Amino acid sequence: MKRPRSRTTKKTTTTLSKDAALEPFRERPEGTFLTSDQAIPIAQTDDSLKAGLRGPSLIEDFHLREKITRFDHERIPERVVHARGSAAHGFFQVYESLAKYTRAGFLQDPSVKTPVFVRFSTVGGSRGSADTVRDVRGFATKFYTAEGNFDLVGNNIPVFFIQDGIKFPDFVHAVKPEPDHEMPQASSAHDSFWDFVSLQPESMHMVMWLMSDRALPRSYANMEGFGVHTFRLVNERGQARFCKFHWKPVKGMFSLVWDEVQKIAGKDPDFNRRDLWESIERGDFPEYELGLQIIEERDEDKFAFDLLDPTKLVPEELVPVIRVGKMTLDRNPDNFFAETEQVAFCVSNLVSGIDVTNDPLMQARLFSYLDTQLTRLGGPNFATIPINRPIPMVHNHQQDGFHRDVIPTGKANYHPNSIGNGCPFLAGAKDGAFRHFPQPVEGVKVRQRAPSFADHFSQATLFVESMSPPERIHLIKACQFELGKVTRPEIRARVIEQFSNIDVAFAAEVATGIGLPPPKKAARPVTAKPGKSVDRSPALSLEETPNKPAPTIAGRKVAVLVADGVDAASLATVKAALENGGAMVDLVAKTIGTVAGSNNKTLVVEKSYLTSGGSVMYDAILVPGGAAAAETLASHGDAKHFVNEAYKHCKPIGAIGDGIVLLRASQIGVARDSYEDGVERGVVTAAPNNARGFTKDFTAAIGQHRFWVREADESIPA
Ligand code: HDE
């Protein structure tokens, strides 16, 4: 049997290839026999070996025993946090050399494509929980560089709940299902979470992010990523600068709404996972630009917060994000378990030129990830699992342990040695040897928090103040929902007290919605550390963030409600235009099959009201023309529910010609004449002969994503 080796022995980086020669560890069943684990060919696998046709099974049946034993042991412990995830392969390319900032090899040459594997995850839920819960999303990237693996294990939120890693077990215990009854699954809306955060005010900033639309991403391709901690970049001359890592989604940031995500969680718990998989399969690759905020070491103390405090972000208005490269996710995994489940990210996987800081959360993480893999992946050899192998060959004197799947051949298993000719040699700087940044360290041992970490509210205030009006309303409603689920009145009251330190008006609005007296002033006025800060940061708002990419409909899903008599000609024009723009169009009718279009055209219908999942599975709804079709749809409660619900969720709705009959039959109150062209609150209508004009307006509306102005109308059912 061929000895497993790394992806390539060459010291160049190439996109991972599916070529068997490059990846000998990939099992390829095509054209092979079924065998046992010992490669014994197997002739029959459907009946156990028995003493007689109706007799007992025999213990000598090694095939039965091997098959069942392997099955019994298929599960490994799921991740304590971030258990639910999905991942993709891709590559990263830097736009131009970053030699000025870092000596990291993969950030020098724009022609080098560094393979990456990215795993997105939710944090609180178990492996089988739904994708669209309110939660932080993990955004972990493994760069397989020519100098070894670099893991950027980040989230879609730039700050964290706690300042010191020693609080992590407390925080995770509090947010996870409660210990007596293991409820609720994948939700922070319960007593223990709010009890903890009300007593741990450093969490307030991150709580605001968690309650915001950021926690409900439309797609993994529509969310930002953050390294969270302050890192150090070090160049060849040993000069260091502080650095914050960002991932900026090329398609822009978009979120779902709360009522919608709860329904999706039931109708399609795999919503984000499916979207990632399908977009890659159809060649609509998720892309993210890598952004850096660079801070000179001499400026370390100039801010109104401590750079080492992971509950603080560096406002982009103070330190701009420089976009330095792009990551493209272009290949789905071949096997979920072998790749997505077994991938082991470690914060301590660093390459020379990227270094750590004294952030006490980061320091604990530098220990935790290596440690966690020992249990999760069954011992210390997890780095030789194919998905975790670096590109360069590994040479060292580590040995033995469970699941050793490399066969060492040398005789010298120690350093220094002479009988192995001194090999492996020690690497020098030009070989990419890791050189730690020589940070001076001195101090007395203390178990204390630095006073510069004391302000827990200023940036929570900054976040709330930076929301657009609709985002602020969503934030308030989310807090009302979560606190409404808290059963202990004293916890609710304590949270409102904490909220009053963030923003009294905001706290009052939350309080009113849950029957508590609105606070009149802050419980404890905040004293910020002197230094540079901002009062508003548009970059924190999904809506007001600057440098938004041009709107696109690529990846958006449109439901077209059809019945017999639908105007096939105008529908064809609009459908073709939407599909050309990269949108996906489903014809939805009462039953799967066909409908008779005008001009004797037969249209194939692949989704029914029942199987489509309803409006929540779509970004926009289209009702084509055709008087008979519109009359039929107007008599279907399911069709009316489709448009009411889409309206409630602020989605674009289009009607061509008589399609407006369905809108009038629903409760969205379109008063316009059927042949009038126009766009109002995201409802786009057009005359039947104006399919092209309609397409332009409808496309623009889909690009806008949602029309929040409708939220004020509380009369619409959903
Ligand atoms: Fe993690 N975290 N974490 N974390 N984390 C894990 O590692 C931990 C923290 C993050 O897709 C675990 O392999 C401690 C911050 C992501 O496989 C575990 C502390 C951030 C993932 C662990 C933190 C993260 C993890 C569980 C406080 C954002 C999923 C399984 C000191 C910057 C990676 C595993 C993947 C996973 C520990 C805090 C992000 C238990 C002790 C801050 C994206 O080791």
Boltz pocket constraint, residues with backbone or C-beta under 6 A from the ligand:
constraints:
  - pocket:
      binder: B
      contacts: [[A, 79], [A, 80], [A, 81], [A, 82], [A, 85], [A, 119], [A, 120], [A, 121], [A, 137], [A, 138], [A, 139], [A, 140], [A, 153], [A, 154], [A, 155], [A, 160], [A, 164], [A, 165], [A, 166], [A, 168], [A, 226], [A, 227], [A, 228], [A, 229], [A, 340], [A, 343], [A, 344], [A, 345], [A, 360], [A, 361], [A, 362], [A, 364], [A, 365], [A, 368], [A, 369], [A, 372], [A, 373]]
      max_distance: 6.0
